[in-house]
Amino acid sequence: MMHSFLIEGIGVQNWTYIIVGITFTIYIGIAIWARAGSTKEFYVAGGGVSPLANGMATAADWMSAASFISMAGIISFKGYDGAVYLMGWTGGYVLLALLLAPYLRKFGKFTVPDFIGDRYYSNTARLVGVICALIVSFTYVAGQMRGVGLVFSRFLEVDINTGVIIGMIIVLFYAVLGGMKGITYTQVAQYCVLIFAFMVPAVFISIQMTGNPIPQLGFGSTLSDGSGTYILDKLDGLSAELGFNEYTEGSKSVIDMFAITLALMVGTAGLPHVIIRFFTVKCVKDARKSAGIALLLIAILFTTAPAVAVFARMNLIETVSNQPYANVPEWFKKWETTGLITFNDKNNDGLIQYVADKSKNELVVDNDIMVLANPEIANLPDWVIALVAAGALAAALSTAAGLLLVISASVSHDLIKKMVNPKISEKGELIAARLSAVVAVCVAGYFGINPPGFVAATVALAFGLAAASFFPAIILGIFYKKMNKEGAIAGMVVGILAMLFYMTKFKFGWFGGGEKADWWFGISPEGFGTIAMTLNFVVSIVIMKFTPEPPQDVQDIVENIRIPSDAGEASDH
């Protein structure tokens, strides 16, 4: 009795200190144990990571704060419309694993700008690749830092800006010290933490609501209250009562759904921090194996997210809608202090009116808090709530570290070593890589404190930028040996500029602003990567037709990387 009282008496905040403290100690311990001593260890972990470890690290790298915190939050509020994130991100990983990873691995380059510089036999192409990698990575890392700030602000009860700064210091420590070697083994630990943290509350709540311990089956089951009502039917009814779209019905146009899904898919396939992971294994065969393992590990979270979204939405509506504000539970008050839940009693009746009509709605809930608040809303034990906080931090920090490595490699390897000072010593290059990681963390922190949107929306823009710039250059570089430098450079420049223009016009109100009604072809900024990518392909091929063919040795390399007979070995080209 005394033992259980002590456990209950610890409280959420202390549990968070304990669990986050233990996990951070593990990450920092691994970073010290696996610190990089050479540029090869810093960039690609020495190239000797096992397929299982690399698969786990890739899954952690891939599942960012957007996957852990924000994706279920978006599905929770948008229902069917939110499914584009699920389809796009999962489909994109399949595309990357099957279509690009083995060939890039065989080409044998550390980074995407390195591949582009060598394949298109041009330092101008390399420079454009570096600029695109930096733009994509900084946009993406802003979302991660915002996620870190969110978790710290609620569970350590500090403001979001302080939370971002704490996150910056932790990432800086193990990214700068360990490089890819430290990050790889840290990410293995982070995958274990984040998947356990995501699944435990999902299983608990699934049993609570439906009696089924498997969340993926739970959200298609009947409620355990004996009514025989299916959970999704109940949620559709609750949503309709409040004036929202039925949860299982969408409001987005088909063209926008298609554009966002495709932009997320091809953006995934062009993401520099995921592609770099395929160079950390010994050979092409191991790259394929680790891609398959990562896909299975990612699927565990991605198939659970829709269930978590449904449980969270249901619990939120039933807990706060039409309830007296005086009786709200403690978790509501705690989230109110972060500013991520706001209640404005418009009719002064003391009841929380949560409805679709904005003129009458009194409750505003940030998408990004649903996964984090879900265990609290469902009254789960304090240690489960703290575990979710640790999982969210693992997801955000693992991806942030991968992105920082891309940024530092782009600056030190692609810019300094390959263009500015080819004679730089290995020690000098390693110092440059670490210094650029420090600068990158500071810039990322600034974006985390001043983010352009909620976590998943910011990340979706990064995918659009990757789709608009890298995807056509990589695909044409691998599968079309006649593709030349003039076409690739023109395509990348036009693609990324088109995406940046559209994004800043409709997200930030630049260039005369623009409302939803003004979207081109009815496509949102998150989906415009599809249009920008198509533009990139068209410009690349048209310019190529009027400019000289690539040199014969480059065409021979392209021919060689597509030959599977030698697939067991990585080419030295």
Sequence and secondary structure as in RCSB ss.txt:
>XXXX:A:sequence
MMHSFLIEGIGVQNWTYIIVGITFTIYIGIAIWARAGSTKEFYVAGGGVSPLANGMATAADWMSAASFISMAGII
SFKGYDGAVYLMGWTGGYVLLALLLAPYLRKFGKFTVPDFIGDRYYSNTARLVGVICALIVSFTYVAGQMRGVGL
VFSRFLEVDINTGVIIGMIIVLFYAVLGGMKGITYTQVAQYCVLIFAFMVPAVFISIQMTGNPIPQLGFGSTLSD
GSGTYILDKLDGLSAELGFNEYTEGSKSVIDMFAITLALMVGTAGLPHVIIRFFTVKCVKDARKSAGIALLLIAI
LFTTAPAVAVFARMNLIETVSNQPYANVPEWFKKWETTGLITFNDKNNDGLIQYVADKSKNELVVDNDIMVLANP
EIANLPDWVIALVAAGALAAALSTAAGLLLVISASVSHDLIKKMVNPKISEKGELIAARLSAVVAVCVAGYFGIN
PPGFVAATVALAFGLAAASFFPAIILGIFYKKMNKEGAIAGMVVGILAMLFYMTKFKFGWFGGGEKADWWFGISP
EGFGTIAMTLNFVVSIVIMKFTPEPPQDVQDIVENIRIPSDAGEASDH
>XXXX:A:secstr
 HHHHHHHHT HHHHHHHHHHHHHHHHHHHHHHT   SHHHHHHGGG   HHHHHHHHHHHHS HIIIIIHHHHH
HHHGGGGHHHHHHHHHHHHHIIIIIHHHHHHHT SSHHHHHHHHTT HHHHHHHHHHHHHHHHHHHHHHHHHHHH
HHHHHS   HHHHHHHHHHHHHHHHHHHHHHHHHHHHHHHHHHHHHHHHHHHHHHHHHHHS S HHHHTTSB TT
TT  BHHHHHHHHHHHTT   TTS  S HHHHHHHHHHHHHHHHT HHHHGGGGSSSSHHHHHHHHHHHHHHHHH
HHHHHHHHHHHHHHHHHHHHTT BGGG  HHHHHHHHHTSEEE  TT SSB    S TTT  EEE GGGHHHHHH
HHTT  HHHHHHHHHHHHHHHHHHHHHHHHHHHHIIIIIIIIIII TT  HHHHHHHHHHHHHHHHHHHHHHHHS
 SSSHHHHHHHHHHHHHHHHHHHHHHHHH TT  HHHHHHHHHHHHHHHHHHHHHHHS  TT   GGG GGG  G
GGHHHHHHHHHHHHHHHHHHTS    HHHHHHHHHHT GGGTTS    
